[in-house]
Amino acid sequence: MGELMETRKLDARIPSGPIEDQWDKLRFEMKLVNPANRRKHKIIVVGAGLAGAAASATLGQQGYHVHCFSYHDTPRRAHSIAAQGGINAAKNYRNDGDSIDRLFKDTVKGGDFRAREANVYRLAQISVHIIDQCVAQGVPFAREYGGLLDTRSFGGVQVQRTFYARGQTGQQLLLGAYQALQEQVAAGTVTMHTRCELVDVVIVDGRARGIITRNLMTGELERHAADVVVLATGGYSNAFYLSTNAKASNCTAIWRAHRRGALFGNPCYTQIHPTCIPLSSEYQSKLTLMSESLRNDGRVWVPKRKADHRPAKDIPENERDYYLENRYPSFGNLVPRDVASRNAKEVCDEGRGVGPHGQGVYLDFADAIHRLGLPTVRDKYGNLFEIYQRITGEDAYEVPMRIYPAPHYTMGGLWVDYHLMTTITGLFAGGEANFSDHGANRLGASALMQGLADGYFVLPYTVPDYIASNPLEAVSVSHPAFAAAEADVKDRFRALLSVKGKRSPDSFHKELGRIVWDECGMARSDAGLRKALEEIPRLREEFWHDLRVVGGMEELNQALEKANRVSDFLELAELMCRDALDRAESCGGHFRVESQTPDGEAKRDDANFSYVAAWEWTGRSETPPLHKEPLAFEHVPLSQRSYK
Ligand SMILES: Cc1cc2nc3c(=O)[nH]c(=O)nc-3n(C[C@H](O)[C@H](O)[C@H](O)COP(=O)(O)OP(=O)(O)OC[C@H]3O[C@@H](n4cnc5c(N)ncnc54)[C@H](O)[C@@H]3O)c2cc1C
């Protein structure tokens, strides 16, 4: 093993003073690097999605020497491109009562009081700048007839603060960030390394000073040294195998950092999105999201009777159960995701689900088409209806869509302080890769907001402050720590190739996904999690005895790439279940069946669980130590969430 980082004390480094002034105060107190000195510093950014591209472009523009890495063939293929529905900002263009304070409170409440207040407040403050930045870049946000930016609603809020570009918001935002990145590539401040996968983080004298990558085209291992390393490598929903994430999304970068000493925050906080196309066959390898924006106009319902197999059009109004509108009259179809998902599962478990396997509920646009007219509905959601039609063969303008919850987003990730630094000094994490500002449940359209806040506005202050405040000796890739890390990686890849068993990496991934979905998905129980904690190590054991990876190491080898990623998922999944078992309360997307209110809502236990769980890696077979960052709620008083 190479050098392991000694864990820093869990100090969130929240600035003192009133919450509204904390970020401004810190920015003023931060140290600066003289423009002429910036080019002497090298920064590694891993990830070129929204968070990574935004950070690389901005740090490059400031004059630092940035090396940006992505396993994709171009930054434009980062998973961010898939984001559909929109991005939140407290602009209050609608004059409907929005404000920074309201966005802050909605987010803390939406996350079921498990996020750090100071970070969320900063996020709400920065949200307004993101829209200006993106408009200046030419991002074509939807506009009203008069030319003003249009907005719509997302779940868990009662204002219209979501800016969007049809159902392609992520794509348009990523193109904006990509242009900014390419401008810096042309200016020579950013060097792009595509098809290059981080396979380890290198620690020198207790600080992150570089990475080991594998060139995916040649298999060659490469060493890269820098003053700072930033991870913006996305989320880990593919631990479930089936998810709405891009197939390639994986946890290797953050898991490798975790194994080197970065504490992992709230691994069990995962989001199951209510609005996805239901699974149609056992052989499926991917699930597709139907954006939450559809719940602005679509009405969710199931038949009142069990096993009612009549076509939707033959079920009269009085035999339909618009269960979200009935149970949550204030928020109706726009309740937050965790609430909508749990309710969908409940009605399906009761035998009232629709579609071939009974694992679906209707999302019906008949009323919206009647009220707004077909052209308006087509304008707002056209591409989503087209996606649905291509996948299911059904025309959702004529028959209701069928939807069912699916793994979608991970609120857990590397623990970071207010500066977005992990517990490894000099290692930062942004975007979905960090444990983020969303607590136990992310509100719709808030991931893009957080990823861009981190990339355009937070890291470009905190990373230079770190550089200016810490005398960093030059480190070269010939340092023994690089050789040791590279040797570890080689051993690992050799081990994967030498098992020579019978099963493909995918078959293990699929089996793992089934365990995690069944026991650590929408509902979690003490008994189920204990079962998973027996099954996952057993499966991992089998992986290392019966895995088959064809081909060799020093060549393009997608089976080897996959095997390496699955081996990390097999470790992370265990931590997810351990964290879920340890947190014997329900909160947000983490629903422990033993902890519910009389009407079946998530019941928190603030006296015992009002903390961020930050887990330490000590080796595969040991029970990992748990560190706790206590959470204080001084501005949004703790209360039982109610969307009724
Ligand atoms: C279908 C879908 C729709 C969504 N819609 C919305 C929405 O409307 N609004 C909203 O707010 N959020 C939405 N989200 C969530 C949001 O899209 C993501 O949280 C966000 O885009 C993540 O951005 P990121 O920059 O953190 O990571 P990503 O976009 O996932 O980028 C990760 C980058 O890291 C690189 N990378 C990863 N690992 C390595 C490695 N080991 N080595 C080298 N490179 C690596 C990848 O190549 C990539 O460049 C949606 C998510 C999904 C799945």
The ligand as an SDF file (V2000), in Angstrom:
LIG
                    3D

 53 58  0  0  0  0  0  0  0  0999 V2000
  -31.4700   11.4890  -16.2650 C   0  0  0  0  0  0  0  0  0  0  0  0
  -31.1080   12.5680  -15.2870 C   0  0  0  0  0  0  0  0  0  0  0  0
  -31.7030   13.8090  -15.3440 C   0  0  0  0  0  0  0  0  0  0  0  0
  -31.3530   14.8140  -14.4480 C   0  0  0  0  0  0  0  0  0  0  0  0
  -31.9860   16.0230  -14.5190 N   0  0  0  0  0  0  0  0  0  0  0  0
  -31.6590   16.9850  -13.6400 C   0  0  0  0  0  0  0  0  0  0  0  0
  -32.2810   18.2550  -13.6880 C   0  0  0  0  0  0  0  0  0  0  0  0
  -33.1480   18.5120  -14.5210 O   0  0  0  0  0  0  0  0  0  0  0  0
  -31.9020   19.1920  -12.7920 N   0  0  0  0  0  0  0  0  0  0  0  0
  -30.9480   18.9610  -11.8490 C   0  0  0  0  0  0  0  0  0  0  0  0
  -30.6330   19.8520  -11.0720 O   0  0  0  0  0  0  0  0  0  0  0  0
  -30.3080   17.7730  -11.8090 N   0  0  0  0  0  0  0  0  0  0  0  0
  -30.6450   16.7780  -12.6690 C   0  0  0  0  0  0  0  0  0  0  0  0
  -30.0120   15.5730  -12.5950 N   0  0  0  0  0  0  0  0  0  0  0  0
  -28.8460   15.4150  -11.7070 C   0  0  0  0  0  0  0  0  0  0  0  0
  -27.6240   16.0580  -12.3790 C   0  0  0  0  0  0  0  0  0  0  0  0
  -27.6720   15.8350  -13.7630 O   0  0  0  0  0  0  0  0  0  0  0  0
  -26.3040   15.5260  -11.8480 C   0  0  0  0  0  0  0  0  0  0  0  0
  -26.3120   15.4960  -10.4580 O   0  0  0  0  0  0  0  0  0  0  0  0
  -25.1530   16.4260  -12.3010 C   0  0  0  0  0  0  0  0  0  0  0  0
  -25.2020   16.6390  -13.6830 O   0  0  0  0  0  0  0  0  0  0  0  0
  -23.8100   15.8180  -11.9070 C   0  0  0  0  0  0  0  0  0  0  0  0
  -22.7930   16.6460  -12.4310 O   0  0  0  0  0  0  0  0  0  0  0  0
  -21.2900   16.4020  -12.0320 P   0  0  0  0  0  0  0  0  0  0  0  0
  -20.5010   17.4190  -12.7610 O   0  0  0  0  0  0  0  0  0  0  0  0
  -21.1690   16.3340  -10.5710 O   0  0  0  0  0  0  0  0  0  0  0  0
  -20.9590   14.9250  -12.5900 O   0  0  0  0  0  0  0  0  0  0  0  0
  -21.0630   14.2650  -14.0460 P   0  0  0  0  0  0  0  0  0  0  0  0
  -21.8380   15.0740  -15.0170 O   0  0  0  0  0  0  0  0  0  0  0  0
  -21.5170   12.8430  -13.8000 O   0  0  0  0  0  0  0  0  0  0  0  0
  -19.5920   14.2500  -14.5650 O   0  0  0  0  0  0  0  0  0  0  0  0
  -18.6360   13.3520  -14.0700 C   0  0  0  0  0  0  0  0  0  0  0  0
  -17.3480   13.5840  -14.8300 C   0  0  0  0  0  0  0  0  0  0  0  0
  -16.3160   12.8890  -14.1660 O   0  0  0  0  0  0  0  0  0  0  0  0
  -15.6060   12.0650  -15.0670 C   0  0  0  0  0  0  0  0  0  0  0  0
  -15.1360   10.9240  -14.2790 N   0  0  0  0  0  0  0  0  0  0  0  0
  -15.7980   10.1850  -13.3650 C   0  0  0  0  0  0  0  0  0  0  0  0
  -14.9840    9.2640  -12.8090 N   0  0  0  0  0  0  0  0  0  0  0  0
  -13.7850    9.4360  -13.3710 C   0  0  0  0  0  0  0  0  0  0  0  0
  -12.5330    8.7900  -13.2240 C   0  0  0  0  0  0  0  0  0  0  0  0
  -12.3450    7.7910  -12.3670 N   0  0  0  0  0  0  0  0  0  0  0  0
  -11.5060    9.2190  -13.9960 N   0  0  0  0  0  0  0  0  0  0  0  0
  -11.6540   10.2310  -14.8890 C   0  0  0  0  0  0  0  0  0  0  0  0
  -12.8180   10.8810  -15.0590 N   0  0  0  0  0  0  0  0  0  0  0  0
  -13.8650   10.4860  -14.3050 C   0  0  0  0  0  0  0  0  0  0  0  0
  -16.5800   11.7290  -16.1630 C   0  0  0  0  0  0  0  0  0  0  0  0
  -15.8950   11.4090  -17.3510 O   0  0  0  0  0  0  0  0  0  0  0  0
  -17.3350   13.0630  -16.2590 C   0  0  0  0  0  0  0  0  0  0  0  0
  -16.6190   13.9590  -17.0550 O   0  0  0  0  0  0  0  0  0  0  0  0
  -30.3840   14.5530  -13.4720 C   0  0  0  0  0  0  0  0  0  0  0  0
  -29.7730   13.3080  -13.4000 C   0  0  0  0  0  0  0  0  0  0  0  0
  -30.1700   12.3030  -14.2630 C   0  0  0  0  0  0  0  0  0  0  0  0
  -29.5920   10.9380  -14.0800 C   0  0  0  0  0  0  0  0  0  0  0  0
  1  2  1  0
  2  3  1  0
  2 52  2  0
  3  4  2  0
  4  5  1  0
  4 50  1  0
  5  6  2  0
  6  7  1  0
  6 13  1  0
  7  8  2  0
  7  9  1  0
  9 10  1  0
 10 11  2  0
 10 12  1  0
 12 13  2  0
 13 14  1  0
 14 15  1  0
 14 50  1  0
 15 16  1  0
 16 17  1  0
 16 18  1  0
 18 19  1  0
 18 20  1  0
 20 21  1  0
 20 22  1  0
 22 23  1  0
 23 24  1  0
 24 25  2  0
 24 26  1  0
 24 27  1  0
 27 28  1  0
 28 29  2  0
 28 30  1  0
 28 31  1  0
 31 32  1  0
 32 33  1  0
 33 34  1  0
 33 48  1  0
 34 35  1  0
 35 36  1  0
 35 46  1  0
 36 37  1  0
 36 45  1  0
 37 38  2  0
 38 39  1  0
 39 40  1  0
 39 45  2  0
 40 41  1  0
 40 42  2  0
 42 43  1  0
 43 44  2  0
 44 45  1  0
 46 47  1  0
 46 48  1  0
 48 49  1  0
 50 51  2  0
 51 52  1  0
 52 53  1  0
M  END
$$$$
